[in-house]
Amino acid sequence: MSTQQCYFKSNNIKHIDYKDIEILRKFLTPTGKIQPSKRTGTTKKNQRKLSSAIKYARFMGLLPFIEA
């Protein structure tokens, strides 16, 4: 079990924005996959918001689908 705290709760971030690319990149692997909440320590609620923000940023062209 992970003892890490949720990044968004510890930094008092209430809204996960798809335009904030620097924060979203922290939760991607070098190949571009979304890291699981067990590894990052995010709560389930914030993990769902994070994944939808990453997917929307990919759709808008702000993040790549695959890192080569």
Wavefront OBJ file of the C-alpha trace (Angstrom):
o trace
v 0.000 0.000 0.000
v 1.274 3.447 -0.935
v 2.056 5.894 1.853
v 2.287 8.860 -0.508
v -0.168 11.684 -0.159
v -2.310 12.916 -2.976
v -0.401 15.566 -4.951
v -3.535 17.630 -5.488
v -4.643 17.589 -1.841
v -1.173 18.431 -0.519
v -0.826 21.386 -2.922
v -4.450 22.499 -2.363
v -5.407 22.144 -6.044
v -9.184 21.915 -6.308
v -9.559 21.924 -10.102
v -7.374 19.790 -12.378
v -7.045 21.823 -15.564
v -6.268 20.238 -18.930
v -4.280 23.338 -19.938
v -1.734 22.920 -17.124
v 0.655 20.696 -19.067
v 3.552 20.737 -16.555
v 1.420 19.142 -13.845
v -0.143 16.634 -16.230
v 3.286 15.493 -17.491
v 4.253 14.487 -13.940
v 1.638 11.755 -14.094
v 2.733 10.275 -17.436
v 5.339 7.572 -18.002
v 8.220 8.285 -20.420
v 6.277 6.406 -23.098
v 3.182 8.575 -22.570
v 0.949 6.256 -20.538
v -1.020 7.493 -17.534
v 0.544 6.273 -14.296
v -1.721 4.319 -11.919
v -2.889 5.829 -8.654
v -0.994 3.174 -6.674
v 2.250 4.586 -8.030
v 1.411 8.294 -7.829
v -0.571 8.244 -4.580
v -3.532 10.219 -5.911
v -7.008 9.558 -4.574
v -9.501 7.706 -6.762
v -11.586 10.827 -7.300
v -8.585 12.900 -8.355
v -7.224 10.049 -10.501
v -10.461 10.044 -12.515
v -10.269 13.827 -12.949
v -6.592 13.567 -13.874
v -7.122 10.882 -16.490
v -9.973 12.768 -18.132
v -7.880 15.976 -18.146
v -4.965 14.132 -19.771
v -7.254 12.573 -22.366
v -8.820 15.950 -23.160
v -5.363 17.586 -23.418
v -4.356 14.843 -25.865
v -7.517 15.453 -27.889
v -6.817 19.203 -27.987
v -3.242 18.567 -29.144
v -1.492 19.816 -26.003
v -0.078 16.389 -25.076
v 1.082 13.650 -27.458
v -0.690 10.315 -27.531
v 2.628 8.424 -27.740
v 6.167 9.481 -26.830
v 8.599 8.063 -29.348
l 1 2 3 4 5 6 7 8 9 10 11 12 13 14 15 16 17 18 19 20 21 22 23 24 25 26 27 28 29 30 31 32 33 34 35 36 37 38 39 40 41 42 43 44 45 46 47 48 49 50 51 52 53 54 55 56 57 58 59 60 61 62 63 64 65 66 67 68
